[in-house]
């Protein structure tokens, strides 16, 4: 997925009200841009860190740009726009980058399913039946380790999705939890038990029920971001 036009660089002044960020561009402009990340963004930013943003030419937009990439305190790059994750995964699925999910005959997005009124990010139709896929964007990294973690804040919704996937798996339906790791320099992913122990329990219960857990990392530059390789999952 290419950024078109190419991203512009700036420095973070502050993030506030979850969806707003004040930055100073390389040209010295002070802008308030959209922060498309509902999480805590733990370890993704620090005051004065480099950021890259997409600038909008739409005169109807209230904010002139969207925060896309952040340089983390650990020196990594993180794609903080969580809305990119599903599009990245779809691109990878259609391009055959994820061999565990290759060979599908149809792909549908946002498919209603489950007993708790959920929507699967993808339903893939294979000759032998459907596979339901939930995608989570991972950006939480730590000093001194190439292991990232999810979530970066308590996620009741994430636990609900795992329960729904587990229920499908118990019924013999293929169910997949896919972590899209939008963070450079990562080799493995684990549940962030220290942040959300209930999510960690739900993930392990889902695996016991037969849910397939996959993690894929990205290659990230100011020009493009794309899914490239499978990562280890540590439960």
Secondary structure, 3 states (H helix, E strand, C coil): CECCCCCEEEEEEEEECCCEEEEEECCCCEEEEEECCCCCCCCCCCCCCEEEEEECCCCCCCCCEEEEEEECCCCCEEECCCCHHHHHHHHHHHCCCCHHHCCCCEEEEEEEECCCCEEEEEEEEECCEEEEEEEEEECEEECCEEEEEECCCCCHHHHHHHHHHHHHHHCCCEEEEEEEECECCCCEEEECCCCCHHHHHHHHHHHHHCCEEEEEEEEECCCEEEEEEECEEEC
